[in-house]
């Protein structure tokens, strides 16, 4: 695999998306005003790749690029634009052209295009959309971001339970209001409650005269509109779903979520979780400088307070350090090793909490495991570091004190690294954000206090 | 959203999977030997939930549980088992029963069940599988783990380009060897090269007498068998694919990958990336204690070397610290702030490299951005901390030296936090693993050296 990975790295032509050569070529052609050449090149491109091109164009080149795009604008291009490019791009297109493009997208993609736009612009576009669709969109945009109601598409295919397969096939062939693409139809009762699903391949491979009820699968999971998108993603993963019906509070089917939307949610959620551990957000890469500086500073202030507490602990032992200056560099080792070991534990625990692997019954077990791991690693490092220090300073007692402090701090790191995130979550906070700084505060303070304290009372 | 999230947290009944009450109930029933009751309860459960139950049973209860399961064993249960449970479970079932269950699974799921088994067990099961399927499985198991060849399923539906829709529909209805589920059929030329896809809903909504060639979509991406699964996942995400054909080196279609397999790959890849930053692996949570201790120690040794280098830098300034003991706690602040700011930058950069957002042209831009952000944040913290130190120690010059050292270190952190991961990747190494420790070594060493050096020459 290593060999192969290297090969892939060396291979500079991307296997998807647009190459840097193509971007440069388009830029030059736009600057030279050679619009027909640009049109020729983008004609066969996938909408996702055109969106990629847009990402790479500055606003003056983008203005030219928009005039080159065929009208009506391919709606799939809009659906593939990233947030930061969307606004840039939509400003250059008239609301009527946007509304026209949106008409052929499924509602979830339309919502994806419209969300996060500024109010003024959103209003202008909504005004250009036919009244019937507008009302529906406004309703969906009212669901909180990150909820199933926001993620779902309204376009679904429902069939009554008493139909035959043939009737369903005829309905699909004749209906004018089908989703852009779909993989399953939902079987509903008279109250429009979903009671089963039939995948399209089941419709195709079974005898057309059989009743739908005979080939339908029971519904594994119905998604309430208010469910959070991370929960929805977990359900899709757990059951390996392709699509799932979304229901209103009274149980009626109102839409569906498909697995291709879930792919993005999963990436977002996992990223969020772990990037929070380092105090950055997953959108950080695209944010403007001042926003980034502000967001990061907030977290740095937390770590600063942590460091200040640690510094003031050290300052309590000034006299000991004056007497034995070697303490000043040995103390750094104790604190750092505790912090590093603790962050390993926190990272594992935060992930396990997020994926719900760390459930009832498992909690005691995993705390015990972390403490055992800490026992083993701390003893190993105690021996290495204690001996090193004893040899370095030609002082066995310093080595012993360093070793004891190291064991205490790494054991604490193992215990607190598991229990702090659990505790933080029980308090209703996000463990990914707060568990890390909390933990390193304790390992710093404990590390310095135990080592300098022991040294003061045993060595001086 | 916050309100709603809290509500969801408080709600202890899980929205999917098995509740702790159910697990306890099953355990009690198994212990009491009330097998018919257990059978009654698991009868309506989804295979994924039965797999969940298995995760929660100790080996002696599991032995009883296996006797309760209906024969033939539902193959979907096998497909949903996690690695560590799979081995435990398969040991309790006869190879013939396993082979029988596997017969109705698609090849990708069979491979998922069989991979990572010990050689002896794998041989016993393969021997029980019919010769034709066995040869195919052995071939697939030869592809490296994490490659498209491993991820794909061999079962696909291909139709020649000259057929009509009706002919395709008839073929699907009559074929005995269809995949367990599928969403698209592939249009192939006479050499069996894929030249288009037709989604099932397109087959259903178009006139049966039209030629397939008229409704087919061009293929967006063909996946070579040797492609890495992270690359495959990126392609699916980029183009929003539902399935993609996998081709052999000579271009013939040999299988397909579907989006439901990609969901798991994406989670794995994102987790891997960022968990490596903390020196833990994504399987860490389930590994036995000694393995975990070993794996984590390796990374801790790297951070230990880092810390030792930093300690030896400090030891060079022993005399300065003896003269002005306050330096011993102020130096800790400079190093910590540089390390924290740097790790924020490294995390963002590693993610951007993995998602290929950090491409050609973007590199200079993002290094520049990080340096600007570092400028802003370091000046802010310089003022806060410098003043604090000046007031605390009643010594303006100490505050100034602290401030200068802080700015230097945070600027370096911004520059190195972006350029180190890029450099590491260009050397063919994984930036997620090595960039973190490398960076903190530099921020520690620089932090201590600049601060203690400046203090020695300016203050003493």
Interface residues (C-beta under 8 A of the other chain):
Chain A: X1 X4 X5 X6 X8 X9 X14 X15 X16 X17 X20 X23 X46 X48 X56 X79 X80 X144 X145 X146 X147 X169 X172 X173 X175 X178 X181 X182 X183 X199 X200 X201 X203 X204 X205 X220 X221 X226 X227 X228 X231 X234 X235 X236 X237 X238 X239 X240 X241 X242 X259 X260 X262 X263 X264 X266 X267 X270 X271 X274 X275 X277 X278 X279 X280 X282 X284 X285 X289 X290 X292 X293 X296 X297 X299 X300 X303 X304 X306 X307 X308 X310 X311 X312 X314 X315 X318 X321 X322 X325 X326 X328 X329 X330 X332 X333 X335 X336 X337 X340 X341 X343 X344 X346 X347 X348 X351 X352 X356 X357 X358 X359 X360 X361 X366 X369 X372 X373 X376 X377 X380 X381 X384 X385 X388 X425 X428
Chain B: X1 X4 X5 X6 X8 X9 X14 X15 X16 X17 X20 X23 X46 X48 X56 X79 X80 X144 X145 X146 X147 X169 X172 X173 X175 X178 X181 X182 X183 X199 X200 X201 X203 X204 X205 X220 X221 X226 X227 X228 X231 X234 X235 X236 X237 X238 X239 X240 X241 X242 X259 X260 X262 X263 X264 X266 X267 X270 X271 X274 X275 X277 X278 X279 X280 X282 X284 X285 X289 X290 X292 X293 X296 X297 X299 X300 X303 X304 X306 X307 X308 X310 X311 X312 X314 X315 X318 X321 X322 X325 X326 X328 X329 X330 X332 X333 X335 X336 X337 X340 X341 X343 X344 X346 X347 X348 X351 X352 X356 X357 X358 X359 X360 X361 X366 X369 X372 X373 X376 X377 X380 X381 X384 X385 X388 X425 X428
